Amino acid sequence: AIADALSQAGWPSDRPVILNPGHTGGALEFAATFARSGRAAPPVVEFSTLTYVARKYRPDGVTVSGRAKSLKAAVLGGGMDMLDFAATLFPGVVPVADVIASDLSNVNMVLHPPGAVLAAAWVEATGGDFTFYVDAMTPGVARIMKQLDDERRTVARAYGHDLPNLIEEMKLLGTVEADVEDTQDYRAAIAGGEANKHIKGPDSLEYRYYKEDFGHGLLPFLEFAQIAGVDTPVARSLYSLAEIAVCTDYRQGGRTAGAMGIEGLSKDQLIEKVRVS
C-alpha cells in the first residue's frame, strides 16, 4: 500500500526509501510495485528486522521491551552509500551483500511459525494467556524451529550467503542474552532472553503471527527456495498447516514470486537482479 501511494504521489527515483523492516522480499515487492505503475523505483534499503521489540497492548500506548543492538541491511537499486545513509538513522546497521541476504535474515520467519502452528489449540482455548517464548517454547517446538532454521540457512547458501543460525543472529540483535554459549540449544536461549520472556501468546488466529509471518515470511521464503531448487519440507508443512488452521490462502494478497517481480527467473537471474552496483 505504501509503495502504491508513493508511486502515485510521484516519489522521486533518486530519493531512497527505508523499509524498517522489509520482512522477506519487501524491497523486491516495493520495486516491483513501482515497475507495475510504469515508474522507476527509488533505491530501497531493507532492514532484516524491526529496530525495536514492541507490542501494542492498549489503545493509547506502545510497550517497548527492547531495542536491536545491530541488524542486517541491504539495498536494492542503489549503491552501498545508501547503507551509510541508513546508518545515520540507525547506527546498528550491518551492511550485507544484497537483499537476498537481508531477506533470509528475517528472524521472525523462523521464530514465530513453529509456535504459532503448534500452540494453535492453546491460543484458541486461552486467548493467548501464556508466554509465547517460554511456555510455548517446548523441546518439540524448539526442535522443529531448529530444522526450519537449517532450511533457511541452506537456501541462503544456495544464493552464496553463509548466515549465522537463529540464536547467533538473535544474540547480535540483543533478543538473546550475550552470555549464551550454547547456540544449538534454541529453547534455553530464546526462553532466557529478557526482551522476549514476558511476551504473551497470540490472542486469536487472526494475530499477526498467523498473517505476516506466513504470507510475507514463509511464502516468499518458499518462493526463493523453489527458484534455488532447495527442498524445504518443514517450511512447507508449517505453511500448509497454517493455511488450514486459519482458513486462508496466503497466496491471495501474499508475497508471491509474481508480487516480488521475480516469477520465471532462474537462480542466477535472481542473483543478478539483486546485485549491488
N, C-alpha and C positions, 0 to 999 in steps of 0.2 A: 504493500500500500504506500509506503514512504517513497519507494523508487518510482512508482507511478506518479505520485504527487509532485516529486521533484522534476521528473521528466516533463510533465505538463506545464510546470512553472518555468521551464527554460533554464534549469540549473546549468551553469557554465561547465564545459567539458574539462576545464583546467582547474576547477575548484574541488579539492579532494573531499571525500566523504568517509567517515569512520564508522564502522559497524561495531558497536560495543554491546553484545558480541555478534559475531556473524553466524553462530551455531555451525552447522555443517553445510557448506555450499552457499553461504549467504552472499559472498562477493560475486560469485558466478551468477546467481539469480538476479542480483541487483543490476549487474552489467547487461544481462540478457533482457531485462525489462526495458532498459533504455534502448537496446537494439531493436526490440519489437516495435517501439514507438518511432523508430527512424532517427533517433538522436544518438550522438556519440556519448558514451558513458564517461563519467569522470574517473580519476584514479580512486579505487576503493580500497581502503585499509580495513582489514578484518582482524579483530581480536578473537582469540580462541575461546575465551570465556568472559563472563561479566567481571568487571573490575572490583566488585564487592559481593558479599553474601548478604542477601536481604530478603525479607518477607513482608507482605502487607497483611497483617493480622486484623487490622481495624480500618474503618473508612477514612480516618483522619490522620493516619501516620504510617511510617515505614520503619520496621525494625532492622537495623544493620548490625549483623553479628560478626562481620569480618571484612577485611579488605585484601585483595590479591597483592601478594608481595611482588610477583612477576607473572607475566603471561606472554604467550607467543603471539606474534602479529606478522602478517604478510600483506603484500599489496598486489592488486590486480589492475593492470592498465597504467602503471606508473613505475617510477624508479625507486630505488631504496631510500632516496632522500625523503620520500613520503613517510617513511617509518621514523625518520628523525623528527618530522613534524608531529607525528603521533606521540612520540616520546616527550614532547613539551607539554602535552596534556596529561599523559600518564607515564611517569618516569620508569615504571616497572616493565615497559615493553621490551621483549626479547625478539629481535628480528629472526624470521625463518625464511627459507629459500623461496617458497611460493604458497599460494592459498590452499593447495592440497595438504601441505604440512600443517597449516593452521586449522583447516577443516577437521583433520584427523586427530587434532589435539584437543578437541571438544570433550572435556571430561564428563559432562552431563550425559552424553550419548552412551557412556558405559556405566556411569554411576547410578542413573535413575531407572532405566528399563527393567533390569532384573528384579529389583524390589517392587517396582510398580506392578509387574505381572504377578509375581509370586506372593505378594501381600494383598492382592485384589480382594480376597474374601474379608480380610481384616479391615480394609478400607470401607467396604460396604457395610460391615457389621458394626463398626465403631465410629464411622465418620472421621477417621483419622486420629483417634485418641491413642496414639502410640508414637514413639520416636522412630523416625524413618531410618536413621543411620545407626541406631543402637538396637532397639527391639526387633526391627525387621532385618537387621544385618546378621542373619543366622549363618552357620557354617555352609549350609547348602546354597544359600543365596550368594555368599562370597565366592564359592567355587564356580558358580555359573558366571558371575561377574568377571572372574579371572579368565575364564575361557573366552568370553566376549572381548575382553581386553587383548588377549592373544590374537584374536581375529583382526582387531583394529590395527595392531602393530604389523601383522602380516600383510595387510592391504597397503599400509604405509610403505613397507619395504618394497613392494611391487612398484611403487612410484618413486623409489630412490631415497626414502626417508627412514632413518633409524630413530624412532621415537622412544622416549622413556615409557615405562609402564605407568599405569594409573596412579599408583602410590607415589612413585618418584615425581610424577607431574603435580600431584596434589601437595607434595612437600614444597615444591617450587612456588606454588600458588599461596601456600600457607594454610590450607584447609586440612592438612595432615601435619602433625607436630614435627618440628625439625629434628628432634632427637630419635625419631623412629628409625631403627636399624634394619628390621626385617621387612623389606619392601615386598615380600611374597605373601605376607600374612595380611590379606586385604581386610578381613574382619576386624582384627585388632587395630590396625592403622586407622581405618575410617571411623570406627566407633569411638576411638580415643581422641579424635580431632575436636578441639574446643569450639571451633566455628560452627560445626555441624551437629554436635551431640544433642542439642536441645530442640532441634527442628522436628516438628510434628509430621505425621504422615499425611498424605492427601486426604481431603475431606470427602471426595467422591471420585468416580471415574471420569468426571469432567475436568479434573485438575490438570494443570499444565504438564505434569509428568506424562500424562496419557495423550497429550496433544503435541506439544512442540518436540519432545524427545523421541517421538516415533515419526511423525510426519515431516519433521525438519531436523532429525538426528539420524535415526536408524535408516529411514528411507533413502536419503542421499548417500549414506554410507553403503547401503546395498547397491546403489547405482554405481558408485565408484568401484566396488568390489567386482561387479559384473563386467565393467569395462576392463578391469585389470585381469579378469579370468581367475579370480580367487574365490574359492568356496567358503561360505560363512554360515554354517548350519545353525550355530547358536543365535546369531543375529536374526536369521530368517525365522527361526522358531519363535523367538520373543515377539517379533514383529507380527507374525500371523496370529499368535495368541491374543495380543493386544487388540488387533482388529476385531476379533470375535468378541472379546470381553466388552469392548467399548461400542460395538455395533457400528463400526465406521470403516470407510475405505480411505486410508491415508493418502492414496494417490490423488484423490479429489481435493485439490487445493494444497497438496503437499509438495515437497521439493523433489520433484522427479527430474530425470535427466533432461526432459524437454523444458521444464521450468528453468533449469540451470543453463540452458543453451548448449548442452553437450551431447544430446541424443545423436547416435550414429557415429560418434567419434571413437577412434581406436585409442588404446592407452597412450601410444606415442603422440597422437594428435592432441590429446588432452594435456599431456605434459608440455607440449609446445605452446598450447593456448595460454597456460598459466605462467609461462616462463617470464621472469622479470628481466627487462632490458637493461 
